Amino acid sequence: MQNKEEAKHTLEWKPGARLLAALSRLGIPLPSLILLAILVITPLFVTDPYVLRLLVISLYFGVQAMVFDFTAGFINAVNFGFAAFVGMGGYTSALLVINLGMSPWLGLIAGTISAAVLGFITGILTLRLRGIYVSLMAWFVGLALMAAATAMADITGGFRGLIVPPLYETVTMTSHYYILLLIGVAIYTLLRVIIKSRIGLAFRAIGQDFEAARASGVDPTKYKVINFTLSCACAGLFGAYYGHFIGILSPDIMGTGHTVEVLALSYIGGRGSLLGGLITAFFFIPVFDYLKSLMELRLIIYGACLILTMILYPAGLAGLLQKISQAIKNLKMGEK
């Protein structure tokens, strides 16, 4: 009888075990799966639309921080023009939907592709440079795009903004949350697979020691362009989604403030961690929304937190959590 019960129990958990094994082969660790489970069930306990909207915005910025970290944390290139690629995706999707009657879902794809193309061109032109010059060139691209969006008011709406159709007629905050979560999980899985591959090994080599990587036969420019293009494509996807979610686009989406916010979340969360910025976003975004009087000072507060992180604990939140986890493991081993 006991053997039958054990066999039944094994049969029930076999699909779950297979799923965990599959995710493990993709390089997705258990803490990431726990975080995913928390993100999946959280909206089930939230009925207030306002709180759901905060969750959506936190997820929106958190996944962007993850994508930003893919470049800054692995090839050591800070993309100060990040917001420009977000805006590129947003405006591409919006203009195609408005002017050509394209489906918003196809608009998301078009926005992703346009940002990827712009990222590829920018990468080819700038990533041969090193140090601060890469960041400055990317920033100049952002300023140019923002100026163009402002000047071409007949097409983009200028400062007035562009009214963007929603993804579908009947939409709820819960739907937006789960769509963004699905996109975020897909992007995270893709990035993890790449990081665990030979391409990811090249990324790490370039980020840790540029000259040593080149001496070992790695083509730094090639791999940096691959990384940068993929990061920009993801930024464009989220920009396209943002336009259809909010319902209006203005040149502000390309502003330096947007980039600084994403950069701060990424660095405070921990460079090279991917998920650190996502976790940090779910703390900072609701806090700033709750303390509305601090909203105008948020970039100053982000800057102060970033400086403190760099001075006191450069590994960021992810490094701190890893240290705590290791301490708990050592404690348990000591008890045995």
Phi, psi and omega in degrees: 000317181295322179296323179295318179296318180295320179296319179296317180298318179297319180296320181295324185266356183301314178300320179296320179295320178296319180297314179298320179295319180296315180294325178295320178295333177280358179085019180266113184285164182301317178304326178293322179292323177295316178299318179299316179299319179296316180295326181290317187273342184306312181297341180292339181253007181244124180249342181284119180302327180295317179293321177299320178297320177298320178297319179297314181293321177298318178295320179301311180286325182297317180290326175298320178297323178297315180294319178300320181293333178300327178270308184292323186275343186243326176247005175059039177239119182268116183271090180287353176260017185308315182298332180296323180285329172298312179295323179301314178296319180296311182291323179299310180297313183298314183293323179291321179292317183288313188272330183249357180070022180294148175298137178304328180293321174291330176298323177299317179295316180298319178297321178297314182294317181297319178292324178295317179296314178297320178296320179297313180296315179298318180297316179301321184280331189249330190283356170284340176281172181223162176069218185294339183296325178297313180297317181295317180296318178296323178295318179298322176299317178298316179297321180295317179293320179296318178295321179294318179296327179285319185288323183273061186297329180295333182260314187262350183088350178058219180294334180295332180095171183240124178285123186248130178296149178287167179296321176207163189295304181265104184232142177238161178296325179297319178298314178301318182300311184289328176294314178297320179296318178298316178297317180298317179295318179298316180294316180299315180299316179299314181295321179296317179299316180295316182298325181279352182271182177295327177297317178297324177297321177294320177303311182296319180298317179295318182292326183276319181205098185302311184293320179295322178296316180294322180293332181275002176104001178280135176271099186301316183298316181302309184287328176293322178293320177301311180299311184297317181296316179296318178298317180293323177299315178296321177299317179297321178299315181288329175294318178297317180294320182301317180300316180286336178283309182285323180095000178208143177235137175224164181302342180301335181298338180265004185293156179299329180302321179297315179297317181299319180296315179294318178301314182298315179300319181294313184287321178294324178291333179120115181296137178079009182260340185066302187276347181301315179295325178296314179296317181299323181298323181287352173262308187290316184300310178296324180296314179294325179291321180291317179264072187301334180294340180267357185302319181291339182260008189299323181292325176294317180294318176302315180298317179296316179295323179294316179297315179298321179297314181296326182279312189273320183208083185301337181288346176074191183300317181299319178295321179295315179297321179294321179294318178297316179299317179294322179296320178295318178298317179296323179295317179294321178294325178293325179292328180286000000 
